[in-house]
Amino acid sequence: MRTRKQIRKDLKARAKKTLKKHYRLFLLLCVISSILGGQSVMSGSGMNIQEADVSQASVTFTNTIINSFLNYTMEIAESNFADQKQQVRETEKRYVEDSLVNPGAALGRSRGVFASVVNKLSSGAYLLTLTVGIRSLAGTDSGAIVVMLLGALLLVFLIQIFVVGVYRTVMLRMFLEGRCYEKVPAQRVWFLLRVKKWCHVGIAHFVTGLLNSLWSLTIVGGIIKAYSYYLVPCILAENPDIRTMDAITLSRTLMHGHKWECFVLELSLLGWEMLGILTFGLSNIFFTVPYKTAVLAEYYAELRRLGREREIEQTEQLHDTYLFETADPLMLEFTYSDVYEEYGRKLPEAAKLGGIQRFLADVFGVTFRRNKAIEVLEEQQSLRFQLEYDKKAAEGLVYPTRLYPIPEHKKRKWIASQNYLRYYSIWSVILIFFTLSFAGWLWEVSLHLITDGEFANRGVMHGPWLPIYGCGSVMILLLLNKFRTKPAAEFVLAIILCGCVEYFTSLFLESLHGGTRWWDYTGYFLNLHGRICAEGLLTFGIGGMAVVYVLVPFLDGMFRKLPARTLMVTACILVAVFAADQLYSVKYPNEGKGITDFQEVTVGKSGFARRQIVM
């Protein structure tokens, strides 16, 4: 019979093996968990062992919002409202002035949306604005304070229940799947939505936390019950359909006689926490937190096995067999027989392409014109992509969702109809370029009109288009065609691609027009030589995803409804007008107020240059 020490050793060995197999995915999941909640999943509902972030201050998204809200409310209660308002203004002004001392710094805070957001969050301007609105409704400062405190409590409630708690369950589910299967697809993060149990799991976490908090008032009882409820997140990860009180009761039953064992297991991991202190939190981020979560998954699997062997009451609700063992190949073959049949089919003769047409379709996802062969190939490719997960499940590589006790609901029809694995005709690509170039122009003109109160025809050209938007969108669409089935890679590569395009376009235009700049991000938060900045790149990344997966498929669907001749004539006319504008703008570029009016100002003897737009 194995000793408890040997059991702990085996659990850790299996956890390291699982972590090694899925390291990148598990690391990403734990980083997101740290940002959201700051609590180690290993501690579950038990001891509150904190994860360390980069600064080892456990500053998380959730804590930042809640603490800022509560602290500011108390400051309002203790001081005069007018004084608080003046203090916020002075703080924002100081941030901008400090940033102007070194305008070339990447962490600029004097201009741009990101800089404004950072300044307002730091100074409390957003909360001040909220207070003004609440104060006007409540009528008095004391009434506003009461409303804000209630709002803070509601905010804590919603975030902890429906974000932090639910995400913890989702993450544990993916760790559990990683124990038995070679692959854990990223789309499994949506499994609670597919079984329509997101809210149920959130409420279960709330009830568990509430009971734990009440027991904590008794000190000793709080510690004991914390370990009694230790496995609730894991039970919900296996069976999100279980009733809340049943999950709590089942956790208590499984943990009976194992509380001290669990405490010792946590204590045996304390050395990794100490290493985190010595490495300034880096070891916690890159190893300790994912490792502890993998250990928890193994520990739950062990207690679940013991409970089922002893036929403990209610363990029949832990009925997700294939979360802990792979299915028989014959069963998989029977369950996924249609998948084998679909993959066994050969493409019809009409779908075979050749020569340059095949090269363009395979590499760039573009064709000269639409025909029957393209339509059949497009349909086949979309079907293959939809069957990809089922094929891996049939081969025993991923969790077989068709064998899950709770049936998963299919995607909504309007989502399924947005087929982004399509082939775009040359003429459609041209119209997409002009549509998005116009959309970019409209966006920048509107933004300038709103922020500065005047119209400015943005861009180096005279027509209503900003080619960098259309060019960037088309480049993402065509050059990253091979990555459409990998959204994470698509997002990162879109940022890199658009960043390179914007940076070198800035260099080219500046050299072509004698040093004149059409944009300058100096003073923006996280900028590079004033040519690109973080908020712009993030916008390009998010916009690129929207373009590839939503906007462009929609536009292409609209363009396909047009007669082929109309599509071609419209594209040719737009190209001709654009070429004429391009030739004219080379000699007579669009310049003036709100476009190229950057002014150089030297600051003292330091040599730092400050650029301002004169409006």
Backbone torsions as a table, in degrees:
resi	resn	phi	psi	omega
1	MET	NA	134.4	-177.5
2	ARG	-73.4	142.3	174.8
3	THR	-80.0	167.0	179.8
4	ARG	-64.8	-33.0	177.7
5	LYS	-65.3	-40.8	177.8
6	GLN	-66.7	-37.3	177.7
7	ILE	-62.1	-45.6	178.4
8	ARG	-61.1	-41.3	-179.9
9	LYS	-63.0	-42.3	179.1
10	ASP	-66.2	-41.6	178.2
11	LEU	-58.7	-45.9	-178.6
12	LYS	-66.4	-38.8	179.4
13	ALA	-63.4	-44.1	178.6
14	ARG	-66.4	-37.0	179.0
15	ALA	-63.7	-42.2	178.4
16	LYS	-64.6	-37.1	178.7
17	LYS	-64.6	-44.2	178.4
18	THR	-65.1	-42.9	-179.7
19	LEU	-62.8	-40.6	179.0
20	LYS	-62.7	-35.8	-177.0
21	LYS	-71.9	-33.4	-175.5
22	HIS	-125.8	35.1	-168.3
23	TYR	-56.5	-49.8	-174.2
24	ARG	-62.8	-43.6	179.2
25	LEU	-66.2	-45.8	-178.3
26	PHE	-65.4	-37.3	177.2
27	LEU	-61.5	-46.1	179.8
28	LEU	-62.1	-43.2	179.7
29	LEU	-60.7	-42.0	-178.3
30	CYS	-72.3	-35.0	176.6
31	VAL	-62.9	-44.6	178.2
32	ILE	-62.2	-40.5	178.5
33	SER	-62.7	-40.5	179.3
34	SER	-64.3	-40.5	180.0
35	ILE	-65.4	-40.7	-177.4
36	LEU	-73.6	-49.5	-169.4
37	GLY	-121.4	-27.6	178.6
38	GLY	74.9	3.0	178.8
39	GLN	-105.0	140.8	175.9
40	SER	-69.0	131.5	178.5
41	VAL	-67.6	-26.0	178.7
42	MET	-59.3	-35.2	-179.3
43	SER	-78.0	-13.3	175.0
44	GLY	45.0	-121.4	175.6
45	SER	-95.4	7.5	-175.7
46	GLY	-93.2	-136.1	-175.2
47	MET	-63.9	139.5	-174.1
48	ASN	-85.6	71.6	176.9
49	ILE	-80.9	118.1	-173.4
50	GLN	-84.1	142.5	171.8
51	GLU	-82.1	150.4	176.6
52	ALA	-102.7	134.6	174.8
53	ASP	-93.5	-164.3	-175.5
54	VAL	-59.1	-37.9	-178.6
55	SER	-92.2	-2.4	-178.5
56	GLN	58.9	27.7	178.7
57	ALA	-107.8	1.4	-179.2
58	SER	54.3	37.1	177.1
59	VAL	-84.4	114.7	-177.2
60	THR	-118.5	167.3	178.5
61	PHE	-57.2	-48.5	-178.5
62	THR	-63.4	-50.5	-177.5
63	ASN	-62.4	-38.7	-179.1
64	THR	-61.2	-47.6	-179.0
65	ILE	-62.9	-50.2	-174.4
66	ILE	-67.1	-47.5	-178.3
67	ASN	-64.6	-39.7	178.3
68	SER	-61.5	-43.3	-179.2
69	PHE	-61.6	-49.2	-177.3
70	LEU	-67.9	-43.6	-179.6
71	ASN	-62.5	-42.4	-179.1
72	TYR	-66.2	-38.6	178.7
73	THR	-60.4	-42.0	179.4
74	MET	-67.1	-35.8	177.7
75	GLU	-64.6	-39.8	177.6
76	ILE	-63.2	-38.3	-178.6
77	ALA	-67.3	-30.2	-174.3
78	GLU	-95.4	-13.4	-175.7
79	SER	-130.9	171.8	178.8
80	ASN	-73.5	138.4	-176.7
81	PHE	-62.3	-41.2	-179.5
82	ALA	-63.9	-39.6	178.0
83	ASP	-63.9	-39.8	179.1
84	GLN	-63.6	-39.8	179.3
85	LYS	-63.7	-44.0	178.9
86	GLN	-65.5	-38.0	179.1
87	GLN	-63.8	-40.2	178.2
88	VAL	-62.5	-44.8	179.9
89	ARG	-62.0	-43.2	179.9
90	GLU	-65.5	-37.9	179.3
91	THR	-64.3	-45.9	178.0
92	GLU	-60.9	-42.5	-179.8
93	LYS	-63.0	-39.2	179.8
94	ARG	-65.2	-39.9	178.3
95	TYR	-59.7	-43.9	-178.8
96	VAL	-66.8	-44.5	-179.3
97	GLU	-63.6	-40.7	178.2
98	ASP	-64.0	-36.0	-179.5
99	SER	-69.2	-34.7	-177.5
100	LEU	-70.1	-17.9	178.1
101	VAL	-63.4	-34.8	178.1
102	ASN	-130.0	78.6	-172.8
103	PRO	-66.7	-19.7	-178.6
104	GLY	-86.4	-0.7	-177.2
105	ALA	-66.3	143.5	-180.0
106	ALA	-66.9	-27.8	-179.4
107	LEU	-96.2	45.2	179.7
108	GLY	-63.8	146.8	-178.0
109	ARG	-136.2	28.6	-178.6
110	SER	-105.6	-19.7	-178.2
111	ARG	-143.4	159.4	173.8
112	GLY	95.2	162.2	-177.5
113	VAL	-64.9	-46.5	-178.8
114	PHE	-61.0	-45.3	-179.3
115	ALA	-61.1	-41.5	179.6
116	SER	-64.3	-42.0	-180.0
117	VAL	-64.3	-45.9	180.0
118	VAL	-61.1	-44.0	-179.3
119	ASN	-63.7	-43.6	-177.2
120	LYS	-70.8	-36.7	175.9
121	LEU	-65.3	-42.4	-177.8
122	SER	-67.4	-37.9	-175.5
123	SER	-86.2	-18.4	-177.8
124	GLY	89.6	17.9	-177.4
125	ALA	-65.0	-38.1	179.9
126	TYR	-63.7	-43.5	179.5
127	LEU	-67.6	-32.6	177.0
128	LEU	-64.0	-44.1	178.3
129	THR	-61.1	-42.5	178.2
130	LEU	-63.3	-39.2	-179.8
131	THR	-64.2	-40.1	179.1
132	VAL	-59.1	-45.4	-179.9
133	GLY	-64.7	-44.9	-179.9
134	ILE	-66.0	-38.4	-179.0
135	ARG	-63.7	-38.7	179.9
136	SER	-67.4	-32.3	178.9
137	LEU	-78.2	-40.4	-177.0
138	ALA	-77.6	-27.7	177.6
139	GLY	92.0	-26.3	-179.2
140	THR	-137.8	162.0	177.4
141	ASP	-64.7	-40.3	-179.1
142	SER	-65.1	-38.9	177.0
143	GLY	-64.5	-39.6	178.6
144	ALA	-63.5	-38.5	180.0
145	ILE	-64.1	-43.4	178.9
146	VAL	-60.8	-45.3	-179.9
147	VAL	-62.4	-42.4	-178.7
148	MET	-67.0	-38.3	177.4
149	LEU	-64.7	-41.7	176.2
150	LEU	-63.6	-38.5	177.8
151	GLY	-65.0	-38.8	178.3
152	ALA	-64.4	-41.4	178.2
153	LEU	-64.5	-40.3	177.6
154	LEU	-64.2	-39.3	178.9
155	LEU	-63.4	-44.3	176.5
156	VAL	-58.4	-45.8	-178.1
157	PHE	-59.0	-52.0	-175.5
158	LEU	-66.8	-44.2	-177.8
159	ILE	-67.6	-46.8	-177.8
160	GLN	-65.1	-36.1	-176.3
161	ILE	-80.3	-56.7	-168.2
162	PHE	-94.6	-2.6	176.7
163	VAL	-119.4	-65.5	-173.9
164	VAL	-65.6	-52.4	-177.4
165	GLY	-63.2	-46.0	-178.8
166	VAL	-66.1	-41.1	179.7
167	TYR	-62.7	-36.5	178.9
168	ARG	-60.4	-41.0	178.4
169	THR	-66.0	-43.6	179.2
170	VAL	-60.8	-44.2	-178.8
171	MET	-63.9	-43.1	178.0
172	LEU	-62.9	-36.9	177.1
173	ARG	-59.7	-43.3	-178.4
174	MET	-70.5	-34.2	174.5
175	PHE	-65.6	-40.6	179.3
176	LEU	-65.1	-40.5	177.5
177	GLU	-65.2	-33.4	-179.9
178	GLY	-67.2	-18.4	178.8
179	ARG	-65.0	-40.0	-172.4
180	CYS	-105.3	-18.7	-170.8
181	TYR	-118.4	149.1	-176.8
182	GLU	-70.2	-29.3	-177.0
183	LYS	-131.5	145.1	172.9
184	VAL	-129.1	96.9	-177.8
185	PRO	-60.5	144.1	-177.9
186	ALA	-62.2	-27.1	-178.1
187	GLN	-68.7	-8.4	176.6
188	ARG	-67.1	-12.2	178.4
189	VAL	-64.1	-18.0	-179.1
190	TRP	-97.8	13.7	-171.8
191	PHE	-63.6	-32.7	179.2
192	LEU	-68.1	-32.3	175.8
193	LEU	-69.9	-36.7	-178.7
194	ARG	-67.5	-32.1	178.0
195	VAL	-97.3	4.5	176.3
196	LYS	57.0	49.2	-179.1
197	LYS	-127.0	14.6	-177.6
198	TRP	-60.1	-51.5	-177.8
199	CYS	-66.9	-38.7	179.8
200	HIS	-60.7	-44.4	179.2
201	VAL	-64.8	-39.8	178.6
202	GLY	-61.3	-44.8	179.3
203	ILE	-66.1	-37.7	177.6
204	ALA	-61.4	-41.1	177.0
205	HIS	-64.5	-37.4	179.9
206	PHE	-64.5	-47.0	-179.7
207	VAL	-62.0	-43.1	178.4
208	THR	-61.2	-45.4	178.9
209	GLY	-64.5	-37.2	179.0
210	LEU	-64.5	-46.5	178.3
211	LEU	-62.9	-40.0	178.9
212	ASN	-63.2	-39.3	179.7
213	SER	-66.8	-41.4	178.8
214	LEU	-64.3	-41.8	178.2
215	TRP	-66.7	-30.5	-178.9
216	SER	-65.5	-18.3	177.3
217	LEU	-66.8	-19.1	179.0
218	THR	-94.9	5.0	178.4
219	ILE	64.1	-79.3	-177.5
220	VAL	-63.4	-43.1	179.0
221	GLY	-61.7	-33.6	179.0
222	GLY	-63.8	-41.5	179.3
223	ILE	-66.9	-43.8	-178.8
224	ILE	-64.5	-46.7	-178.4
225	LYS	-68.8	-28.6	177.2
226	ALA	-59.7	-41.2	177.7
227	TYR	-77.6	-26.4	176.4
228	SER	-65.7	-36.9	-178.2
229	TYR	-92.0	10.2	-171.6
230	TYR	-55.9	-37.0	-171.8
231	LEU	-96.1	2.8	-178.1
232	VAL	-56.4	-47.0	178.7
233	PRO	-59.5	-37.0	179.6
234	CYS	-69.7	-40.3	178.2
235	ILE	-63.3	-42.1	177.4
236	LEU	-65.8	-32.5	178.0
237	ALA	-66.0	-35.2	178.1
238	GLU	-79.3	-45.9	-176.8
239	ASN	-133.3	84.2	-179.1
240	PRO	-68.7	-6.3	-179.6
241	ASP	-88.6	-8.1	-177.1
242	ILE	-67.9	144.8	178.0
243	ARG	-66.9	148.7	-174.0
244	THR	-57.5	-51.0	-177.5
245	MET	-67.3	-30.4	176.1
246	ASP	-66.7	-39.4	178.5
247	ALA	-64.1	-41.7	179.5
248	ILE	-65.7	-45.3	179.3
249	THR	-62.5	-41.9	-179.7
250	LEU	-65.1	-38.8	177.3
251	SER	-63.1	-43.4	178.6
252	ARG	-61.1	-40.5	-178.6
253	THR	-67.0	-45.1	-178.7
254	LEU	-67.0	-32.8	-177.4
255	MET	-84.7	-6.7	179.8
256	HIS	-61.4	122.1	-178.8
257	GLY	84.4	2.4	-177.2
258	HIS	-123.2	5.7	-176.6
259	LYS	-64.5	-47.8	179.6
260	TRP	-64.3	-39.5	177.6
261	GLU	-58.7	-41.7	179.2
262	CYS	-66.7	-40.0	177.9
263	PHE	-61.3	-44.4	179.3
264	VAL	-64.9	-37.3	177.5
265	LEU	-61.6	-44.9	177.2
266	GLU	-63.6	-40.5	-179.0
267	LEU	-64.1	-33.9	-179.5
268	SER	-68.4	-15.8	178.8
269	LEU	-96.3	2.0	-176.8
270	LEU	-63.5	-29.8	178.7
271	GLY	-60.0	-35.5	178.1
272	TRP	-67.6	-33.2	176.2
273	GLU	-66.2	-39.8	178.3
274	MET	-64.8	-38.2	176.6
275	LEU	-62.4	-34.2	177.6
276	GLY	-61.4	-36.2	177.3
277	ILE	-65.9	-42.5	-177.9
278	LEU	-69.4	-28.9	-178.4
279	THR	-100.7	16.2	179.7
280	PHE	57.2	35.9	175.4
281	GLY	87.5	-7.9	-176.2
282	LEU	-65.7	-41.7	-179.7
283	SER	-66.7	-32.5	176.4
284	ASN	-63.2	-42.6	-177.9
285	ILE	-68.1	-48.5	-170.1
286	PHE	-89.5	-10.1	179.2
287	PHE	-144.6	-54.9	-167.8
288	THR	-58.1	-50.0	-176.5
289	VAL	-64.5	-48.9	175.7
290	PRO	-60.8	-37.6	-179.2
291	TYR	-64.8	-44.6	179.1
292	LYS	-63.3	-37.0	178.5
293	THR	-67.9	-39.7	176.4
294	ALA	-64.2	-36.5	176.9
295	VAL	-64.4	-41.9	178.1
296	LEU	-60.2	-42.7	178.2
297	ALA	-60.1	-42.1	178.9
298	GLU	-67.9	-38.4	-179.6
299	TYR	-65.5	-42.7	177.6
300	TYR	-62.5	-42.9	179.4
301	ALA	-60.7	-37.5	179.9
302	GLU	-68.6	-47.0	179.5
303	LEU	-67.4	-34.1	176.8
304	ARG	-63.0	-43.8	179.7
305	ARG	-61.5	-44.9	179.4
306	LEU	-63.8	-41.0	-179.6
307	GLY	-63.6	-41.0	179.6
308	ARG	-71.6	-35.1	177.2
309	GLU	-64.1	-37.4	-179.1
310	ARG	-86.7	-1.7	179.5
311	GLU	55.4	47.0	177.4
312	ILE	-65.2	145.6	-176.8
313	GLU	-58.3	137.5	176.9
314	GLN	75.6	-0.8	176.6
315	THR	-67.7	-13.1	175.7
316	GLU	-65.6	-17.0	176.9
317	GLN	-77.6	-11.7	173.7
318	LEU	-90.8	73.2	-168.9
319	HIS	-107.5	13.0	178.8
320	ASP	-85.5	77.7	-173.8
321	THR	-57.6	-43.0	-171.0
322	TYR	-84.6	8.4	168.7
323	LEU	-82.2	-18.0	-175.5
324	PHE	-120.3	-7.6	175.8
325	GLU	-152.8	147.5	-179.1
326	THR	-76.4	148.5	-178.4
327	ALA	-74.6	157.0	176.7
328	ASP	-63.3	134.5	-179.2
329	PRO	-53.6	-36.4	179.3
330	LEU	-66.2	-37.9	177.5
331	MET	-66.3	-42.4	177.7
332	LEU	-63.0	-40.7	180.0
333	GLU	-63.0	-39.7	179.1
334	PHE	-69.9	-45.3	-176.8
335	THR	-65.7	-36.8	-176.5
336	TYR	-109.7	32.4	-178.2
337	SER	-61.1	-36.2	179.7
338	ASP	-66.3	-30.3	179.5
339	VAL	-68.5	-44.4	176.8
340	TYR	-60.3	-38.3	-179.2
341	GLU	-66.2	-43.4	-180.0
342	GLU	-64.7	-43.4	-179.2
343	TYR	-72.1	-19.0	179.0
344	GLY	-81.3	-13.7	-179.0
345	ARG	-72.6	146.2	174.7
346	LYS	-95.4	148.1	178.1
347	LEU	-64.9	140.9	177.0
348	PRO	-60.4	155.6	-179.0
349	GLU	-57.3	-35.4	-176.7
350	ALA	-65.4	-20.1	-176.4
351	ALA	-89.2	-1.9	-179.1
352	LYS	-83.6	129.1	179.6
353	LEU	-111.7	163.4	179.8
354	GLY	-146.8	165.9	174.9
355	GLY	62.1	-144.2	-177.0
356	ILE	-64.4	-30.4	179.7
357	GLN	-63.0	-42.2	178.7
358	ARG	-68.0	-40.2	179.6
359	PHE	-61.2	-48.1	-179.6
360	LEU	-63.7	-39.6	-178.8
361	ALA	-68.6	-42.7	-177.0
362	ASP	-72.1	-43.5	-173.4
363	VAL	-85.1	-46.7	-173.7
364	PHE	-109.1	-10.8	-178.3
365	GLY	68.7	33.3	-176.9
366	VAL	-131.4	150.5	179.3
367	THR	-133.9	162.3	177.2
368	PHE	-70.3	-41.6	-180.0
369	ARG	-156.5	157.0	-179.8
370	ARG	-82.4	139.3	175.7
371	ASN	-148.4	-179.0	-176.6
372	LYS	-61.9	-39.2	-179.4
373	ALA	-61.5	-42.2	179.8
374	ILE	-66.4	-42.8	-179.2
375	GLU	-62.4	-42.7	178.6
376	VAL	-65.9	-43.5	-180.0
377	LEU	-63.6	-39.3	178.7
378	GLU	-63.6	-43.4	178.3
379	GLU	-64.4	-40.8	179.4
380	GLN	-65.5	-42.2	-179.0
381	GLN	-64.6	-42.1	178.3
382	SER	-63.3	-41.7	179.5
383	LEU	-64.4	-42.3	179.6
384	ARG	-61.9	-39.8	179.9
385	PHE	-65.5	-41.7	179.7
386	GLN	-66.4	-29.3	-178.6
387	LEU	-89.8	-4.0	-174.3
388	GLU	-60.4	-45.3	179.3
389	TYR	-63.5	-44.9	-179.6
390	ASP	-63.3	-32.2	178.2
391	LYS	-66.5	-43.1	178.0
392	LYS	-65.4	-36.6	177.6
393	ALA	-66.1	-39.5	179.2
394	ALA	-64.5	-28.4	179.3
395	GLU	-89.0	-0.8	178.6
396	GLY	78.4	17.9	-178.3
397	LEU	-88.1	-29.0	179.8
398	VAL	-129.2	168.5	-178.9
399	TYR	-62.8	130.9	-178.4
400	PRO	-80.1	95.6	-175.4
401	THR	-63.2	-25.5	179.4
402	ARG	-69.6	-16.9	178.3
403	LEU	-99.7	6.0	179.7
404	TYR	-71.5	132.2	-177.8
405	PRO	-57.2	-29.7	178.9
406	ILE	-99.7	119.2	-178.6
407	PRO	-64.9	135.4	177.7
408	GLU	-87.2	139.0	-179.0
409	HIS	-83.7	144.5	-179.9
410	LYS	-72.0	160.7	178.3
411	LYS	-65.0	153.4	176.4
412	ARG	-64.9	149.5	-173.9
413	LYS	-61.8	-38.8	-176.4
414	TRP	-68.2	-26.8	176.4
415	ILE	-75.5	-44.4	-178.7
416	ALA	-63.2	-30.5	-178.0
417	SER	-73.5	-16.5	178.4
418	GLN	-80.6	72.6	-177.9
419	ASN	-78.6	107.6	180.0
420	TYR	-89.0	-7.3	175.6
421	LEU	-90.3	66.2	-177.3
422	ARG	-123.1	171.4	178.0
423	TYR	-111.4	130.6	-176.4
424	TYR	-101.7	134.3	176.4
425	SER	-74.0	156.6	178.6
426	ILE	-55.3	-41.0	-177.3
427	TRP	-69.2	-36.7	177.0
428	SER	-66.8	-39.5	178.3
429	VAL	-61.9	-40.3	179.0
430	ILE	-62.6	-45.8	179.3
431	LEU	-67.1	-34.2	175.8
432	ILE	-63.3	-42.8	177.7
433	PHE	-56.9	-48.4	-177.5
434	PHE	-71.7	-36.2	179.0
435	THR	-62.3	-45.5	-178.5
436	LEU	-76.3	-29.2	173.7
437	SER	-64.8	-41.0	176.8
438	PHE	-67.4	-40.7	179.2
439	ALA	-61.9	-39.9	177.2
440	GLY	-64.6	-41.7	177.7
441	TRP	-62.9	-45.3	-179.4
442	LEU	-63.0	-39.0	178.8
443	TRP	-63.1	-49.0	-176.1
444	GLU	-70.8	-37.3	177.1
445	VAL	-64.2	-43.9	179.8
446	SER	-65.1	-41.7	179.6
447	LEU	-62.3	-43.0	178.5
448	HIS	-66.2	-38.1	-179.7
449	LEU	-65.4	-40.5	-178.3
450	ILE	-71.9	-45.7	-174.4
451	THR	-77.5	-33.1	-174.8
452	ASP	-116.7	-5.4	174.3
453	GLY	73.7	19.5	179.0
454	GLU	-149.5	154.5	-177.8
455	PHE	-82.9	138.6	175.2
456	ALA	-142.2	125.0	179.1
457	ASN	-76.1	89.4	-171.8
458	ARG	-67.3	147.6	176.3
459	GLY	106.8	160.8	-178.9
460	VAL	-75.9	-22.1	-179.1
461	MET	-94.8	167.3	-174.7
462	HIS	-94.4	-20.0	-179.0
463	GLY	-78.2	168.6	-179.1
464	PRO	-79.5	63.2	177.8
465	TRP	-155.5	146.5	172.6
466	LEU	-118.6	99.5	-172.7
467	PRO	-57.5	-25.7	-176.6
468	ILE	-64.2	-31.3	177.7
469	TYR	-70.6	-48.3	179.6
470	GLY	-66.4	-40.8	-179.8
471	CYS	-65.0	-46.4	179.5
472	GLY	-61.1	-41.9	-179.9
473	SER	-64.3	-45.0	-179.0
474	VAL	-67.2	-38.4	178.4
475	MET	-64.6	-41.7	176.3
476	ILE	-61.2	-43.7	-176.7
477	LEU	-63.4	-43.0	-173.3
478	LEU	-91.8	-49.8	-175.1
479	LEU	-70.5	-26.5	-180.0
480	LEU	-104.1	24.0	-178.4
481	ASN	-56.4	-39.3	-176.5
482	LYS	-69.3	-13.4	-175.4
483	PHE	-105.5	10.8	-177.4
484	ARG	-63.6	-28.4	179.4
485	THR	-83.4	-0.1	179.7
486	LYS	-126.8	82.9	-174.4
487	PRO	-55.9	-37.6	-179.0
488	ALA	-64.0	-45.9	177.9
489	ALA	-65.7	-38.2	178.9
490	GLU	-60.3	-42.4	-178.7
491	PHE	-64.3	-49.3	-178.5
492	VAL	-63.7	-45.9	-179.1
493	LEU	-67.0	-32.0	176.7
494	ALA	-64.3	-41.3	177.6
495	ILE	-62.5	-46.3	-179.2
496	ILE	-64.0	-46.4	-178.0
497	LEU	-62.6	-48.9	-178.7
498	CYS	-68.1	-33.9	176.6
499	GLY	-62.9	-42.9	178.1
500	CYS	-64.9	-42.6	-179.6
501	VAL	-62.3	-46.9	-177.5
502	GLU	-67.3	-40.9	-177.7
503	TYR	-64.2	-49.5	-176.0
504	PHE	-76.9	-24.2	172.4
505	THR	-66.1	-40.9	177.3
506	SER	-60.6	-44.7	178.1
507	LEU	-61.7	-44.3	-177.5
508	PHE	-64.1	-48.3	-178.9
509	LEU	-64.5	-37.1	179.9
510	GLU	-65.7	-41.8	178.9
511	SER	-72.5	-32.9	-178.7
512	LEU	-71.4	-31.4	-174.3
513	HIS	-115.7	34.9	170.5
514	GLY	65.1	36.8	175.6
515	GLY	91.8	1.8	179.2
516	THR	-75.9	133.9	178.7
517	ARG	-106.0	137.9	176.2
518	TRP	-99.1	-9.3	169.1
519	TRP	-155.5	150.9	-178.7
520	ASP	-150.2	115.0	-177.4
521	TYR	-96.0	17.2	177.0
522	THR	-58.8	129.2	-177.2
523	GLY	96.1	-12.1	176.8
524	TYR	-76.3	151.6	179.3
525	PHE	-69.9	124.2	-178.0
526	LEU	59.9	72.0	176.6
527	ASN	-117.2	158.5	177.6
528	LEU	-120.7	105.3	179.0
529	HIS	56.8	21.0	179.1
530	GLY	74.1	3.7	-176.4
531	ARG	-95.9	-32.8	175.5
532	ILE	-137.7	158.5	179.4
533	CYS	-147.0	164.4	-174.2
534	ALA	-61.4	-44.3	-176.2
535	GLU	-67.4	-33.0	176.6
536	GLY	-67.7	-44.4	-179.9
537	LEU	-66.4	-39.6	177.5
538	LEU	-63.9	-39.9	176.8
539	THR	-62.1	-43.2	178.4
540	PHE	-62.5	-41.1	-179.7
541	GLY	-64.0	-49.0	178.9
542	ILE	-65.8	-42.9	178.2
543	GLY	-62.8	-38.1	178.7
544	GLY	-62.6	-40.4	177.2
545	MET	-64.0	-43.3	178.7
546	ALA	-63.5	-38.7	179.8
547	VAL	-63.4	-50.1	-173.9
548	VAL	-69.9	-43.1	-169.7
549	TYR	-97.8	-16.1	-176.5
550	VAL	-129.6	-62.2	-169.0
551	LEU	-66.8	-52.2	-176.5
552	VAL	-65.0	-43.0	174.4
553	PRO	-57.7	-37.4	178.0
554	PHE	-66.5	-46.2	179.3
555	LEU	-62.6	-42.4	179.8
556	ASP	-63.3	-37.3	176.5
557	GLY	-62.7	-37.3	177.2
558	MET	-68.8	-42.3	-178.2
559	PHE	-66.9	-30.3	180.0
560	ARG	-67.1	-20.9	179.2
561	LYS	-76.9	-16.7	179.4
562	LEU	-78.5	148.0	173.5
563	PRO	-59.8	144.9	-176.9
564	ALA	-56.9	-40.9	-179.1
565	ARG	-65.2	-42.3	178.9
566	THR	-61.9	-41.5	179.2
567	LEU	-61.1	-45.3	-178.2
568	MET	-67.5	-44.3	-178.7
569	VAL	-63.9	-44.7	179.5
570	THR	-61.0	-43.7	179.7
571	ALA	-62.9	-42.8	-179.2
572	CYS	-65.3	-40.4	179.6
573	ILE	-64.5	-44.6	179.9
574	LEU	-63.8	-40.2	178.1
575	VAL	-63.0	-41.7	-179.6
576	ALA	-64.1	-45.9	179.6
577	VAL	-65.2	-40.9	179.8
578	PHE	-63.8	-42.3	179.5
579	ALA	-62.8	-40.7	178.8
580	ALA	-64.4	-43.7	177.9
581	ASP	-62.4	-38.8	-179.6
582	GLN	-64.2	-45.5	179.2
583	LEU	-63.6	-42.6	-179.8
584	TYR	-66.4	-39.4	-176.1
585	SER	-71.9	-21.8	177.0
586	VAL	-63.3	-39.7	-179.3
587	LYS	-90.0	-37.4	-178.8
588	TYR	-125.7	75.4	-177.5
589	PRO	-66.6	156.0	178.3
590	ASN	-76.6	113.1	-177.5
591	GLU	-132.1	170.2	175.2
592	GLY	133.1	-164.9	-174.7
593	LYS	-65.2	130.1	179.7
594	GLY	82.2	3.1	-177.0
595	ILE	-124.2	-57.7	-176.1
596	THR	-128.6	12.3	-173.5
597	ASP	-84.4	71.8	175.0
598	PHE	-98.4	138.0	-177.2
599	GLN	-122.2	130.4	-179.8
600	GLU	-86.5	133.6	176.8
601	VAL	-134.4	125.8	179.6
602	THR	-90.9	134.1	-177.5
603	VAL	-101.8	107.0	174.7
604	GLY	54.6	-147.9	-178.2
605	LYS	-96.1	0.7	-176.6
606	SER	-72.8	-20.2	179.4
607	GLY	86.4	-2.0	179.0
608	PHE	-72.2	137.0	179.8
609	ALA	-104.9	139.2	178.7
610	ARG	-114.7	127.5	178.6
611	ARG	-105.7	136.1	176.3
612	GLN	-131.7	147.1	172.6
613	ILE	-92.8	125.8	179.4
614	VAL	-88.1	113.5	-177.8
615	MET	-111.9	NA	NA
